[in-house]
Amino acid sequence: MEMTKNEAVLYREVYVPAFVEKCAERGISFPDEDTLDRALEMAASLKTAAVNEEGNRVKTASEALRSSFGLPPRANRVAEKKASDASSILSTIPEVRAAALSV
């Protein structure tokens, strides 16, 4: 599946830098662009495999437990954090802001 121009901007300006930063925090670096591309492909493949294999069983159980205790869904807290992080990035890079608004 091919990315749209705006998806490509978000991938290049948001996802890839975040991926590289998280890897660096774990002591993983990429000596060249080809190695980074392969790592990104591998991460996507692993994530797809994990989602296909595990599905949402753990998430469903977790949400049921949270609900039984009267706690708000975890997704709300995660979404709020992601929205805050994204808004910080979007406010500083006009090209990313325009791409995000059009998706």
C-alpha positions in Angstrom: 0.0 0.0 0.0 1.5 3.3 -1.1 1.5 6.3 1.2 -0.1 9.6 0.2 2.1 12.7 0.1 0.8 13.8 3.5 1.2 10.4 5.1 4.8 10.4 3.7 5.5 13.8 5.4 4.2 12.5 8.7 6.2 9.3 8.4 9.4 11.2 7.5 9.0 14.1 9.9 7.3 12.4 12.9 7.4 8.6 12.9 11.0 8.1 11.7 12.6 10.6 14.1 10.6 9.2 17.0 11.7 5.6 16.1 15.3 6.7 15.9 15.1 8.5 19.2 13.5 5.5 21.0 16.1 3.2 19.6 18.9 5.6 20.7 17.4 5.5 24.2 17.9 1.8 24.1 21.5 2.0 22.8 20.6 1.1 19.2 22.0 3.2 16.4 21.9 3.0 12.6 25.2 3.5 10.7 23.4 4.2 7.4 20.1 4.9 5.7 19.8 1.3 4.5 20.2 -0.1 8.0 17.5 2.3 9.3 15.2 1.3 6.4 15.6 -2.4 7.3 15.0 -1.7 11.0 11.8 0.2 10.2 10.6 -2.6 7.9 11.4 -5.2 10.6 9.6 -3.2 13.3 6.5 -2.9 11.1 6.6 -6.6 10.4 7.0 -7.5 14.0 4.2 -5.2 15.0 1.9 -6.6 12.4 2.7 -10.2 13.4 2.1 -9.4 17.1 -1.3 -7.7 16.3 -2.3 -10.6 14.1 -1.2 -13.3 16.7 -2.4 -11.7 19.9 -5.3 -9.6 18.7 -6.9 -7.5 21.3 -7.3 -10.2 24.0 -5.0 -8.5 26.5 -6.4 -5.0 25.8 -10.0 -6.3 26.1 -9.2 -8.0 29.4 -7.4 -4.9 30.7 -10.3 -2.6 29.8 -12.8 -5.0 31.4 -10.8 -4.9 34.6 -10.4 -1.1 34.6 -14.2 -0.8 33.9 -15.0 -3.1 36.8 -13.1 -0.8 39.1 -14.7 2.3 37.7 -11.5 3.5 36.1 -11.5 5.4 32.8 -10.4 3.5 29.7 -6.6 3.5 29.3 -7.0 4.5 25.7 -8.2 7.9 26.9 -4.9 8.6 28.8 -2.8 7.3 26.0 -4.7 9.3 23.4 -4.3 12.5 25.5 -0.5 12.0 25.8 -0.2 11.3 22.1 -2.3 14.3 21.2 -0.1 16.5 23.4 3.1 15.2 21.9 1.7 15.5 18.4 0.5 19.1 19.0 4.0 20.1 20.1 5.5 18.7 16.9 2.7 20.1 14.7 3.1 23.6 16.1 6.7 23.8 15.2 6.8 22.4 11.6 4.4 24.1 9.2 4.8 21.3 6.6 3.8 18.6 9.2 0.9 20.7 10.5 -0.5 21.1 7.0 0.0 17.4 6.3 -1.7 16.3 9.5 -4.7 18.6 8.9 -5.3 17.2 5.5 -5.2 13.5 6.6 
